[in-house]
Amino acid sequence: MTESKTGGRGPTEDLGGVRQGRRGLAMLLLAASALIVVALGACGDDDDDGGTAVAADCEPQYEVPGADGTLKVGVIQYPPYSSVDDGEAGGMDGEIMNGFAEAACLDTEVTETTFAAAVSSITSGRNDVAMGDLYRTEDRAAEVALSDPVYLDQPGIISREGIDTVEGLTGKQIATVQGYYFVEDVTEAFGDDVQLFPDNIKMYQDLIAGRSDAGLDSAPAAIEYLDSQGVADEFTVEVPPADPRIPATGAEAAQSTFAYNDEVEGLGEALNAYIADIRESGELAEIVAEGGLPEAAADTGPPKLL
């Protein structure tokens, strides 16, 4: 969720259904994010360094002449959205990008980056594309090219009580993170009951210690972290219905994107075409569902900037 980070159901409707009160779901998500790795199928093979290389007879479905056969990918370590393991990209974003590279007959070179460095890794030329549940924001668009929206990401409510609505936060001590795009709305709605933390790890530490009653963070990321700390069965993670006090729960849900270098000839056009094709085929909905979001998250509505 950090922002320092068509057809069918639109972005104004509740994504709903992301719930975690049992270790089973969290373990499923953890396993899924660990297993999603670079795969080139019929058009590719793993190279000796753990990256990917395309077969000599690969026929590209999407043309990216400016890549010279290799796509340099910067990956933020943010499971289950994105991860790096032995030089290979994983998570929801990783599966999408790997599929694109396969279809475009491109080798991949994967490096780890951060939210703070993702944009500069592209403007400096170190990477052609960066990923990790990045949001389409005006600030980011002023610095780097952004793909069409990939999926929606709404804040989830993390609590021991099972709070599942914005109204249910009334009178509670609420923890969230500085820089999250919904912070201004949350603090306006709940005032002094909101405590901001410099990162989500410190927020979770506060929640686990019981000093806060509820937290706001990306739902799949919350499930992943709570399980990693062995406390998944103590909390629920709920995506609340749309509430006008926090527009991020509905009309202003964030649209994720891939940041890319528009000086790489053909990259933006090919990437957007691939995203459109897997959305139409239903593959995108399957990918986000495997990662812990509802399938409706693939129905982003028209592109917009926060």
N, C-alpha and C positions, 0 to 999 in steps of 0.2 A: 504493500500500500504506500510505500514511501514515495513522496514526490518532492524532493528537495532540489516521488516515484510517480437480412431484411426479410422483412417478412416475418410472419409468426409473431411472437410476443415481442413487444418493443421495450425500449429502455425505461419507460415510465412505469412498468409493471414489476411487481416483486419477483425476484428470482426464486425465492422460497426454497425450503427443503434441505438446506445445508445444515445438518444437525449432527452433533457429536456428543453423546453421553456414554458411549461404549468404546472400549479399547478396540473392538473388531474393526470399525470403520477407519480409525486412525492407522491401525496396522496395515490395512488394505492400501491406504493412500501412500504410506511410507514404502511399501513394497512396489507399488506402481511407479513412484518417482525414481526408485532405485533401478528398476528394470528398463525404463525408457531410455535407450541409448541410441547412438548413431547407427542407422541401418540403411544400407544402400541397395538391398534387395538384388534384383536382377541386373541393375546397372552399376553395382559397386562392390567393393571389398574393403575390409579393414586393412590399414597399412601397419607396418611393424611398430610404429610409434603410438598406436591407439587412435590415430585420426582416421580419416576416410579417404578413399581414392576410388575414382570411377573406372569402370571397365573400358577398354579401348574401343569397344563397339557400341558404346552407349549412344542412343539417339535422343537428343534433348527435346522435351516437350515445351520448354520455356528457354528463350535465348537471352543470355547475359554476356555479350561479347566483351564488355569492359572488365570482366572478372579474370580473364586470361586463364580460365579453367579452375581457379581456386577461389573459394569464398572464405574470407577471414571473418570469423565469428567471435564476438565478445560476449561472454555469458556471465551474468550475475548469479552468484550462489544464493538462490532463493527458492528452495523446494517448497511445494511441488511444482511451482511455475517453471523454474529453470535450475539446472545444476551442472557441475562439471565433475566427471569421474574418469581418471586416467586419460585426460585429454579429450574426452568425448562429451558431447552435450546431451543433457537429459531433461526431464520434466515436460510439461505441456508445451512450452515454447520450443524446447529442444526437439520434440517430436515433429512439430510443425516445420521448423527450419531444416531438420534433417530430410524430411520428405521433399521440401522444396529443392534442396541441393541435389537429391537423387533425381528428381524430375528434370532439373536443369543440367544434369551431367556435370556437376561441379564437385571437385575435391573440397574438403573443408579443413581449415586450420583453426582450432578452438583455443582461445585463451580466456582466463578468468578476469573479470572486471568487477567494478562496484557501481552502486547507484550514482555516487559522486563522479566517477570517472567514465561512465558509459558514453556520454556525449563527446567528451574530449578524445576518447579512443577512436571515434569516427572522424572528427574534424582534423585530427592529427594524421589520419591515414593508417593508424595501427590496425583498425578493423574496418570491414566493409559494412557490417551490420552488428547491432547490439540488442540483447534481449534479456528479459527478466521481469515480466509483468510491468513494463514501462507504460506510463499513461500518456495519452495524447493531450498535452498541455500547450498553452500559448508560449510559455517560456521556452519549452523544449523545441517547439516548431520554429522559433526564431533562430535557433542555432543549428539545427540538423533536420534532414528530411525524415518524415514519419510515414510509415505504411498506412494503408486503410485499417480501420479498427479490426481487431482479431476476436476479442471476447470482452464481455462486461465483467467488472469486478466491483462488488459492493462491500461495505464494511459488515463484519459479523460481530455479534455481541457475545462476549466470553464471560461466563459466570458460573458459579456453583449452584445458583438458584434456578437456573433454566430460564433466564429472562429472554423473551423472544420478540419484544416490541420496543420501540423508542419510548413509549409511555412508561414501560416497565422500568426505565432507568431513573424515573423521577424519585428524588430523595436518596439515591444511591451515590456512593463514591465511585467516580468513573475515571478510568485510566486510559490514556491513549498517547500518541507519539507526536512530538513536534514535527511540523512539516507535512503531516498527512493532509490531504486536500480538503477534508471535511472538518478539520479542527475548529475553524472559525464558527461554523454553524453549531457545532456541539457546545462550544463554550458560550455562545449566545443563548442557546436553549437551556443550559444547565449551570452556567455561571461558576461559582466557587466550588461546586461539586466535582469539577473536572480538574484532574492533575495531568500535566504533560511530562513525558519522559523523553530523553534524548534519543533513545532507540527502543525497539520493541522488546529486546532482551530484558532491559531494566523494567519495562512495563510488566512483563510476565513474572519476573521475580517478585514484584509488588503484589500481583494477583495471587500467586502461589502462596505468598506469606500471609495473605488475608488482609492486607492493609487497604485494598480496594475491593469494592463489591462487584465491579464489572469492568471489562476492557473492550476497546474497539480496535479491530485489526482485520486484515484479510482473513476470511473464514478458512480456506484450505491451509494457509500458512499457520494459522492458529492451531488447527488440528495437528499439523505436522510437529509443531514445536512442543505442544503439550504431551504428545506421545513420546517425543525424544527425552522428556524429563520424567517420564513414568507417572504422570498425573492425569492421563487422558480420561480415566474413569471418574475423576473428581469434578469435571467441568462439562458444560454443554457449550456449543458454538452455534449460534442461530443467526441466519440472515433475516432481519426483520422486514415486515411489510413496509411499503413506501409510507413515509411520514414527511409532511412538508417542512417540518422543523429542521430536518437533516436531508436536503435534496439528494445527497449521495445514495440514499436508500431507494431512490426512484428515478426522477427525471434527469438527475445529474450523476448517475452512476458512471464511474470511470470506464473509458474504452482503452483497452490495452493496445499496444502497437509494437512494431519493430522499428527502431531507429536505424537509418542507413545512410550511406554516402551517395548522394545523388550525382556525384561525378563518375561513378562506376556505370558506364553506359548500359542501359537496359535493365538495371537491377530493380529499380522501383516499379517499372511496368510489369516485369516478370513476377515479382513478389506479390504484387496486388492481384494479378491474374490468378496466381496459385491460391491465394487466400479465398478469392471469390469461388474458385472451382471446388475447393474442399468444403466450403460452407454449403454450396448448392448440393453436393453429393451426400452430405450428412456426416462426412468424416470428421469435420471440425467439432461438431456437437459430441461425437463419440470421444474425441481426445479430451475435451474439457470435462466431460463427465467422469472419465477415468482419473482425471486429476483432482476431482473433488468439487467441481462447480456443477450446478444443474445444466442440463443440455440447453436450456433457454438462454444461457449466457453467451452462446454463439450467435444469437440474434441481436446484433448490436445496434441496429438502426443506422441512420446516416452518420457519416463522420462528423465529429465535433471536437472542439478544443476546450479544456477546462481553464 
